Amino acid sequence: MDVGRLRADTPGCARVAHLNNAGAALPPRPVLEAVTGHLELEATIGGYEAAEQEKDAIEHFYDAIAGLIGARADEIAYVENATRAWDMAFYAIPFAEGDRILTTSGEYSSNAIAYRQVAAAKGARVEVVPDGPDGAISLPALEAELAKGGVRLVSLNHVPTHNGLVNPAAEVGRLCGDHGVLYLLDACQSVGQLAVDVREIGCDMLSATGRKFLRGPRGTGFLYVRREIVPTLEPPFLDLHAAAWRAPDYVPRPDARRFETWERFVAGQLGLAAAAGYAAALGMDEIEKRVTALAAALRAGLAARPGTSVLDRGTHRSGIVTFTVDGHEPQAIRRIAREHGINVNVSNPAAHGYDPDAVPAAVRASVHYYNTEEELDRLLAALP
């Protein structure tokens, strides 16, 4: 991987050491050009006319995302963000009284809110599967819960935002397949930093964002829904793009685009397609290898500092590194880092309400392939 070339292709690298890729990564130049180019076209000839002119490029989005995650183009929907993509899948499931929803301690609280809302409205039950010794979901515990029956859905984060681990998504998929249970994977923090293949994982639905490790525009995301289950899911809302009006009734689209709406950020869709193509050209295996190595180096450097505690768990770890420094609030460390031209973030425990091991707050540094070892050293030198 030619890191120098990749950094030259990333305008932000000239201004900041960006270690907040789990928040929003720096986009590469082709993504910027795709977005700004279409906005200029809209301003020049009109929004509808620009979309008509770029019809083939817009359609290519579905092939680009499908190719990145091992899906088919008709299994992809463009959605304005990962939260809405996840919501469109989750709220389309026909839950009934007594249905069990299984999740993990590392679940994001936005998803947990949706579980509780559906549980209250439909009489479903939300149950947290215990962690294994390494902090990831316990596969024996999950299998035991599935064997009890009554499970409508297994839903979990592939990569939680706050503790560095990577959940064993493919192993979960095999268990769900064995028991005939729906499987929804929140891949918000994994797509773009890890090699993700929906066939290998075995998930029925997967949601992801553009702005994080995929390096796409903010306000973009996508949803994957396995072709075979699309007809069993009716989205919580439909429009004349997602369904056809056949007076006095309607007919939802037969493909995953039933989860879309007609109006969308077209420039963002083109930018997200460019981001997917950029990642695919580099190779997701190579990206994962470099991200994993950089994160391991940062953890080692932090662990060698007196008074610094690395909080990451899991046997397989991601590019998200969380830590605390004795006697210093994480918010203060973020401020100090920014004064040195380094971006990091702070992990908030309110976002992980099921996790009994979440600390009050922690510094979160998240690396990407365009970061350098020198930038990691700059962060270590800036810490109090």
Secondary structure, 3 states (H helix, E strand, C coil): CCHHHHHHCCHHHHCCEECECCCCCCCCHHHHHHHHHHHHHHHHHCHHHHHHHCHHHHHHHHHHHHHHHCCCHHHEEEECCHHHHHHHHHCCCCCCCCCEEEEECCCCHHHHHHHHHHHHHHCCEEEEECECCCCCECHHHHHHHHHHCCEEEEEEECCCCCCCECCCHHHHHHHHHHHCCEEEEECCCCECCECCCHHHHCCCEEEEECCCCCCCCCCCEEEEECHHHHHHCCCCCCCCCCEEEECCEEEECCCHHHHCCCCCCHHHHHHHHHHHHHHHHHCHHHHHHHHHHHHHHHHHHHHCCCCEEECCCCCCECCEEEEEECCECHHHHHHHHHHCCEECEEECHHHCCCCCCCCCCEEEEECCCCCCHHHHHHHHHHCC
